[in-house]
């Protein structure tokens, strides 16, 4: 499955893989799978220039589970919306990739002065303010020592949490960000003015402001201030948290201020927005100088590919290889170009350039373009060797029973082998279960499936020759068992009829026959007695309170 924001730009890669007998389905960003069952239908997922801000946290967690627990493959290609530029810093996908999105900024890169303006009004209480603080901390961590950063929090007033200062003292700035507490109203104009004045006095070549709010501000000349900031070579990006914010105003500010506008319906995506904006504003994560791919270590995966004849690449995203990853290709300055590693049961690959006309224009005409990508993707693909495995799945009464029969190539039973089942429930919680051998070549396990939704099962068995075999299955739990259409339990109905002296499944005519039998119908008397007692009580009170003149004779003095 190939995901790319510009589907038409993927034709060269798709055609090349088709020639190499690899079936490819291409989708836009909106086609990123939203459940594990859909993702299980593919052996490898390729993300080409897909930003983290275009996916939900659940979608990224799904991909991690697909790789880690189900042995799927993930390939990430570079672009101006990928790796650090796409906001992947400190996400679940960066965790499984063989490269990091943060890196040491080169000295010749332009310096950046950035002010973060964060709404701390009462409506930001709870999770929202904590996520905003996490986002601000992540932005500070991504800056270089020659950059500078300031943090303003606002409610009805404007407060400098951390004055504009060098980002080399990150620990102090992060500690000050932690002190922000939500309270008060919303007045966005004063903090924008403070950010404008602070950036105006900074000596950095690049000046950027990120404004986050979840509400509607008191009035102010926001468009005029944004125009002044743009005229002073400052850029303004706005982030609307939720649907209750003044989205049109924030969009206008970003448009006039030359920045970008984001709507975060899911507050969990705010840290990715801040990370993406920080890297993009620093203009240091892209190297667009032509270079030749340099081989770092030989590998059988690229056997038959003559990399010395590979043409120039025109750019790449700067990343940093993780210590235990395999760095295969690098740029001439030593930055990672192609790296991979095994994560859990699966494989992840990072290619920091692209496979399109922007940076790989020369590669598209290279004779080894198709074989190169076919061999890389086959290396990342899920190894789904299920020879000699036959699986039956039976579900009922909130439990699922899995029976696996295992035979070798000659049809002989395979006994005494370690066989495990990885079960992933609808909430992406994983559980490993050992299958017990119940007969020659037969292994069984039973586990609870109480929740509605999709359950994914990955079966793995070691073989005497050392080559493991795997098979994946899915289970869908819909309605509870009591609502399922099942055959009538006639045995139980006959027993009830026998015990009660009745009949089972009589004819209508038999039901209407009068047989002279009578039955007592007990009538409860307590409602009537209670009504009588209430009436007598009222009558008694009336006799005591009302003088009816029945007394004989008058009182004498």
TAZIVEN-V623693 format. One record per residue. RES is the residue in one letter. PHI is phi in radians with two decimals (NA if undefined). D_FIRST is the distance of its C-alpha to the first C-alpha in Angstrom with 2 decimals. Layout:
BEGIN
<<RES;PHI;D_FIRST> <RES;PHI;D_FIRST>>
END
This chain:
BEGIN
<<X;NA;0.00> <X;-1.93;3.82> <X;-1.90;6.56> <X;-2.62;10.00> <X;-1.15;13.34> <X;-2.09;14.45> <X;-1.05;12.15> <X;-1.14;14.98> <X;-1.29;15.12> <X;-1.62;11.87> <X;-1.01;13.61> <X;-1.07;15.16> <X;-1.17;12.20> <X;-1.12;10.41> <X;-1.11;13.88> <X;-1.08;14.61> <X;-1.26;11.77> <X;-1.04;12.79> <X;-1.13;16.27> <X;-1.64;15.44> <X;1.13;14.31> <X;-1.99;10.60> <X;-1.32;8.71> <X;-2.19;5.93> <X;-1.93;5.00> <X;-1.86;6.12> <X;-2.36;7.57> <X;-1.31;10.59> <X;-1.04;11.55> <X;-1.12;12.96> <X;-1.60;9.73> <X;-1.05;9.12> <X;-0.97;9.72> <X;-1.90;13.47> <X;-2.49;14.21> <X;-1.21;13.60> <X;-1.09;13.79> <X;-1.18;10.70> <X;-1.17;8.71> <X;-1.13;10.65> <X;-1.32;9.18> <X;-2.15;6.36> <X;-1.50;8.09> <X;-2.69;6.38> <X;-2.00;4.94> <X;-2.01;6.10> <X;-1.82;8.55> <X;-1.90;10.61> <X;1.00;13.97> <X;-1.79;13.11> <X;-1.35;16.44> <X;-1.12;17.20> <X;-1.20;19.48> <X;-1.54;16.74> <X;-2.07;15.68> <X;-1.44;18.15> <X;-1.06;19.51> <X;-1.14;18.31> <X;-1.09;14.62> <X;-1.17;15.17> <X;-1.15;17.17> <X;-1.05;14.53> <X;-1.13;12.18> <X;-1.09;15.38> <X;-1.12;16.31> <X;-1.02;13.06> <X;-1.38;13.82> <X;-1.22;17.58> <X;-1.81;18.47> <X;-1.97;15.83> <X;1.29;15.11> <X;-1.25;11.36> <X;-1.84;10.30> <X;-2.31;9.77> <X;-2.15;10.20> <X;-1.94;11.89> <X;-1.78;13.20> <X;-1.36;16.53> <X;2.75;17.99> <X;-1.33;20.67> <X;-2.18;18.59> <X;-2.06;17.16> <X;0.89;18.84> <X;-1.09;22.40> <X;-1.16;22.26> <X;-1.68;19.57> <X;1.44;21.74> <X;-1.46;20.06> <X;-1.05;23.54> <X;1.09;24.45> <X;-1.79;21.25> <X;-1.17;19.61> <X;-1.35;16.69> <X;-1.09;19.37> <X;-1.06;20.94> <X;-1.65;18.21> <X;-1.39;17.62> <X;-1.40;20.09> <X;-2.25;21.60> <X;-1.78;23.55> <X;-1.46;23.46> <X;-1.60;27.27> <X;-2.76;29.42> <X;-1.33;33.01> <X;-1.30;33.76> <X;-1.23;35.61> <X;-1.13;39.21> <X;-1.38;39.02> <X;-1.26;36.33> <X;-1.13;37.90> <X;-1.38;39.01> <X;-2.18;37.73> <X;-1.96;39.84> <X;-2.32;37.94> <X;-2.08;39.37> <X;-1.72;37.48> <X;-1.95;39.10> <X;-2.07;38.30> <X;-1.24;39.58> <X;-2.11;41.51> <X;-1.16;43.09> <X;-1.02;43.69> <X;-1.21;40.61> <X;-1.53;38.47> <X;-1.09;39.91> <X;1.37;38.07> <X;-1.13;34.37> <X;-1.05;34.04> <X;-1.23;36.58> <X;-1.18;35.24> <X;-1.19;31.72> <X;-1.12;33.40> <X;-1.16;35.37> <X;-1.08;32.36> <X;-1.12;30.70> <X;-1.13;33.92> <X;-1.11;34.23> <X;-1.10;30.73> <X;-1.11;31.62> <X;-1.11;34.87> <X;-1.11;33.25> <X;-1.44;31.06> <X;-1.44;34.17> <X;-1.52;36.15> <X;-1.15;39.85> <X;-1.56;41.03> <X;-1.47;39.30> <X;-2.34;41.07> <X;-2.54;40.02> <X;-2.33;41.90> <X;-2.27;41.15> <X;-2.02;42.89> <X;-1.96;42.86> <X;-2.46;44.41> <X;-2.25;45.71> <X;-1.35;48.87> <X;-2.17;49.68> <X;-1.97;47.93> <X;-2.30;47.91> <X;-1.46;47.02> <X;-1.27;45.21> <X;-2.56;45.02> <X;-1.06;46.73> <X;-1.07;44.93> <X;-2.61;45.20> <X;-1.10;43.66> <X;-1.34;40.31> <X;-1.18;41.75> <X;-1.69;43.26> <X;-1.18;39.99> <X;-1.10;41.38> <X;-1.15;44.18> <X;-1.10;41.97> <X;-1.13;39.52> <X;-1.09;42.58> <X;-1.19;43.89> <X;-1.09;40.62> <X;-1.12;40.91> <X;-1.45;44.21> <X;-1.17;42.81> <X;-2.21;43.73> <X;-1.45;43.02> <X;-3.08;46.09> <X;1.54;47.80> <X;-1.64;46.90> <X;-2.40;44.72> <X;-2.38;46.17> <X;-1.56;43.65> <X;-1.22;45.98> <X;-0.99;48.09> <X;-1.17;45.20> <X;-1.12;43.70> <X;-1.10;47.18> <X;-1.07;47.37> <X;-1.13;44.03> <X;-1.07;45.23> <X;-1.16;48.51> <X;-1.15;46.94> <X;-1.19;44.43> <X;-1.11;47.26> <X;-1.57;49.26> <X;-1.41;46.43> <X;-1.73;46.55> <X;-1.19;42.79> <X;-1.34;41.24> <X;-1.99;38.28> <X;-2.29;39.05> <X;-2.49;36.61> <X;-2.25;37.03> <X;-2.00;34.53> <X;-2.03;35.97> <X;-2.12;34.70> <X;-2.66;36.38> <X;-2.08;35.88> <X;-2.35;39.00> <X;-1.90;41.30> <X;-1.47;43.63> <X;-1.10;47.32> <X;-1.07;48.09> <X;-3.11;48.06> <X;-1.51;47.57> <X;-1.17;43.93> <X;-1.12;43.11> <X;-1.12;46.20> <X;-1.18;45.38> <X;-1.10;41.79> <X;-1.14;43.31> <X;-1.11;45.75> <X;-1.13;43.03> <X;-1.12;41.07> <X;-1.15;44.35> <X;-1.61;44.84> <X;1.10;41.49> <X;-1.92;39.86> <X;-1.99;36.45> <X;-2.21;35.87> <X;-1.92;32.61> <X;-2.09;32.87> <X;-2.24;30.96> <X;-1.67;31.67> <X;-1.68;31.28> <X;1.53;31.08> <X;-1.49;32.37> <X;-1.50;36.02> <X;-1.54;36.09> <X;-1.40;37.50> <X;-1.15;34.17> <X;-1.14;35.78> <X;-1.11;38.17> <X;-1.12;35.52> <X;-1.12;33.41> <X;-1.14;36.62> <X;-1.05;37.49> <X;-1.14;34.16> <X;-1.15;34.41> <X;-1.21;38.03> <X;-1.42;37.48> <X;1.26;34.77> <X;-1.88;32.21> <X;-2.16;29.17> <X;-2.08;29.18> <X;-2.20;27.01> <X;-2.02;27.22> <X;-1.92;26.41> <X;-1.15;26.64> <X;-1.72;25.50> <X;-0.99;28.02> <X;-1.09;25.71> <X;-1.50;23.79> <X;-1.06;27.06> <X;-1.02;26.97> <X;-1.17;23.63> <X;-1.12;25.27> <X;-1.11;28.34> <X;-1.11;26.55> <X;-1.07;24.54> <X;-1.11;27.80> <X;-1.11;29.82> <X;-1.16;27.71> <X;-1.16;27.42> <X;-1.19;31.14> <X;-1.30;32.18> <X;0.91;30.61> <X;-2.07;30.43> <X;-1.59;26.76> <X;-2.00;26.09> <X;-2.05;27.84> <X;-1.94;27.83> <X;-1.70;30.32> <X;-1.00;29.35> <X;-2.68;29.08> <X;-1.81;28.45> <X;-1.15;26.08> <X;-1.87;28.38> <X;-1.34;27.82> <X;-1.69;28.70> <X;-2.54;28.38> <X;-1.25;27.83> <X;-2.62;25.07> <X;-1.20;24.49> <X;-1.05;20.76> <X;-1.77;21.77> <X;-1.09;24.56> <X;1.58;25.51> <X;-1.69;24.15> <X;-1.57;27.22> <X;-1.22;26.39> <X;-1.17;29.96> <X;-1.67;29.23> <X;-1.17;26.12> <X;-1.29;26.97> <X;-1.20;27.21> <X;-1.78;24.48> <X;-1.74;25.67> <X;2.97;24.58> <X;-2.85;22.61> <X;-1.64;22.42> <X;-1.32;25.17> <X;-2.38;24.27> <X;-2.36;26.12> <X;-1.20;25.12> <X;-1.31;25.69> <X;-1.00;28.62> <X;-1.70;26.95> <X;-1.42;23.86> <X;-1.72;23.88> <X;-1.56;24.37> <X;-1.68;23.68> <X;-2.21;24.08> <X;-2.43;25.98> <X;-1.37;27.43> <X;-1.18;31.12> <X;-1.63;32.05> <X;1.63;30.36> <X;-1.30;27.41> <X;-1.08;24.14> <X;-1.98;21.82> <X;-2.31;19.77> <X;-2.52;20.06> <X;-2.61;18.56> <X;-2.83;19.88> <X;-1.60;19.50> <X;-2.18;19.25> <X;1.12;20.41> <X;-1.55;18.80> <X;-1.93;15.62> <X;-2.25;15.13> <X;-2.12;14.29> <X;-2.25;14.54> <X;-2.09;15.92> <X;-2.13;16.47> <X;-1.43;18.78> <X;-1.58;19.03> <X;-2.06;16.41> <X;-2.15;15.05> <X;-2.29;16.55> <X;-1.33;20.13> <X;-1.25;21.44> <X;-1.90;21.77> <X;-1.91;20.47> <X;-1.00;22.45> <X;-1.26;24.52> <X;-1.19;21.71> <X;-1.07;20.16> <X;-1.73;23.32> <X;-1.29;23.57> <X;-1.01;23.67> <X;-1.61;21.76> <X;-1.06;18.83> <X;-1.13;16.67> <X;-1.02;18.07> <X;-1.02;17.74> <X;-1.24;14.00> <X;-1.09;13.57> <X;-1.25;15.96> <X;-1.15;14.56> <X;-1.25;11.02> <X;-1.10;12.90> <X;-1.15;15.09> <X;-1.46;12.55> <X;-1.03;10.98> <X;-1.12;12.61> <X;-1.53;15.90> <X;-1.93;16.40> <X;-1.53;19.84> <X;-1.99;21.59> <X;-1.06;24.52> <X;1.34;27.63> <X;-1.97;26.24> <X;-2.24;27.01> <X;-2.11;26.28> <X;-2.09;27.99> <X;-2.14;27.46> <X;-2.18;30.41> <X;-2.16;30.67> <X;3.08;33.85> <X;0.96;36.15> <X;1.30;33.60> <X;-2.28;32.67> <X;-2.25;30.17> <X;-1.98;31.30> <X;-1.96;29.07> <X;-2.10;30.71> <X;-2.14;29.30> <X;-1.81;31.16> <X;-2.24;30.75> <X;-2.34;32.27> <X;-1.58;32.25> <X;-1.14;31.90> <X;-1.62;35.52> <X;1.54;35.14> <X;-1.42;37.16> <X;-1.13;36.42> <X;-1.85;34.90> <X;-2.01;36.97> <X;1.20;37.30> <X;-1.76;33.79> <X;-1.17;32.12> <X;-2.27;29.52> <X;-2.15;27.63> <X;-2.15;25.55> <X;-1.81;23.34> <X;-1.92;23.33> <X;-2.06;21.43> <X;-1.49;23.11> <X;-1.06;22.06> <X;-1.68;23.25> <X;1.16;21.00> <X;-1.46;24.17> <X;-1.84;23.86> <X;-2.45;26.67> <X;-1.76;27.32> <X;-2.28;29.67> <X;-1.47;31.58> <X;-1.45;31.98> <X;-1.72;35.61> <X;-1.45;36.79> <X;-1.96;38.80> <X;-2.87;39.61> <X;-0.97;39.15> <X;1.26;35.43> <X;-1.98;34.62> <X;-2.25;33.12> <X;-2.37;33.00> <X;-2.73;32.17> <X;-2.24;32.68> <X;-2.51;31.28> <X;-1.38;31.70> <X;-2.29;29.19> <X;-1.37;31.26> <X;-1.59;28.71> <X;-1.34;26.98> <X;2.31;23.17> <X;-1.63;20.34> <X;-1.95;21.20> <X;-1.92;18.86> <X;-2.14;20.68> <X;-2.14;20.01> <X;-1.76;22.87> <X;-2.39;23.89> <X;-2.36;27.04> <X;-1.35;28.77> <X;-2.05;30.40> <X;-1.00;33.76> <X;-1.43;32.26> <X;1.58;30.31> <X;-1.59;26.83> <X;-1.28;25.17> <X;-2.08;23.35> <X;-2.41;20.81> <X;-2.66;19.66> <X;-1.94;17.76> <X;-2.41;19.08> <X;-2.22;18.98> <X;-2.24;22.10> <X;-2.01;22.69> <X;-1.74;26.08> <X;-1.73;27.35> <X;-1.26;31.06> <X;-1.06;33.65> <X;-1.04;35.41> <X;-1.20;38.57> <X;-1.71;36.87> <X;-1.36;35.33> <X;-1.34;37.11> <X;-2.27;39.01> <X;-1.09;42.15> <X;-1.15;45.51> <X;-1.47;47.18> <X;-1.18;50.48> <X;-1.08;51.95> <X;-1.18;51.93> <X;-1.13;53.35> <X;-1.10;56.18> <X;-1.15;57.06> <X;-1.09;57.34> <X;-1.11;59.59> <X;-1.17;61.76> <X;-1.16;62.27> <X;-1.54;63.14> <X;1.39;65.48> <X;-1.76;63.44> <X;-2.25;61.73> <X;-1.85;58.24> <X;0.93;56.87> <X;-1.27;60.33> <X;-1.35;61.11> <X;-1.09;61.72> <X;-1.09;65.38> <X;-1.16;65.90> <X;-1.23;64.62> <X;-1.64;67.29> <X;-1.31;70.27> <X;-1.56;72.83> <X;-1.86;74.05> <X;1.40;76.48> <X;-1.32;74.65> <X;-2.08;74.67> <X;-2.43;72.69> <X;-1.34;73.66> <X;-2.05;71.86> <X;-1.16;72.39> <X;-1.98;72.81> <X;-1.23;72.30> <X;-1.63;75.39> <X;-1.05;74.24> <X;-1.12;72.96> <X;-1.22;76.38> <X;-1.09;78.29> <X;-1.14;76.21> <X;-1.14;77.01> <X;-1.15;80.67> <X;-1.09;80.75> <X;-1.12;79.21> <X;-1.14;81.83> <X;-1.13;84.66> <X;-1.11;83.41> <X;-1.15;83.56> <X;-1.14;87.00> <X;-1.12;88.25> <X;-1.09;87.10> <X;-1.12;88.83> <X;-1.11;92.09> <X;-1.36;92.06> <X;-1.71;91.29> <X;-1.79;93.24> <X;-1.55;97.06> <X;-1.63;98.28> <X;1.26;102.03> <X;-1.54;102.80> <X;-1.16;104.69> <X;-1.43;108.41> <X;1.40;110.75> <X;-1.84;110.12> <X;-1.51;109.98> <X;-1.81;113.39> <X;-2.05;114.06>>
END
